[in-house]
Amino acid sequence: MRTTIVFNHPYEGSYCNAILDAVTRGLQKTGHEVDLMHLDSDRFNPAMSKDDLQAFVKHQAVDPQVIDYQERLKKADHLIFIFPIWWDIMPATTKGFIDRVLSPGVAYDHHPRGFGLIPLLKNLKSITVISTMNKPKIMYALLLGNLIRKVMIRSMFKTMGYKNSRWISFTSVKSVSREKRIKWLANLENRFSKFN
C-alpha cells in the first residue's frame, strides 16, 4: 500500500508535526510506503497563475512541481491531509494545493452526460483529513457548522466522486493537558497501524 500525506505547517515544533510523526509510524508498522508532500519544506506556491488557469482549463499542468505531485497522487492507495485550522478553515497553502493539484483531468473529470463529476484517481481507496485548532469543538460546530466537513468532505471530495472520506478533528489543542495530547498521538499511531 502507498499512502500519500499532504502536510502543511511551517513550524517544526507544532502539534501537527507530532501528528505527522505518529501517523507515519503507524502506517510504517503495517507496511505502508509513505509519500510525504511537505508543502512548506517543498516551498509550494499556492497562488493560481494565469498559466495555471489556462492549464487547468486544458487539463494539462505546466508547473513541474504540480506535475510531480499529480504523478505521485496517481500512485496513491490512500490520501491523508494534515494541517491546522486558521481563521476557521485550512491554510492558504493547503487550499492552493487543492486548487492547483487536484485538477480536472487528474483528480476528476466532468461526466460525459454533462452533469456531475467522476473520480479519476482509480487507486484511491480513502481520503482522511486531520486538523488541529484551538477553538472548542462545540463552538466550531454550533457557530460555524464544521466548515472543514462542509468544504472538504461534502463539497469537494463527495462532489468529485470520492465517497470514502473522513475528518479527524483535534480541538482546544492549546488548552487540553499534555497527557491528553500524548494520548491522542498514541491513539492515532494505533489507528493507522491497522490501516489497509
Disulfide bonds with the S-S distance in Angstrom:
none
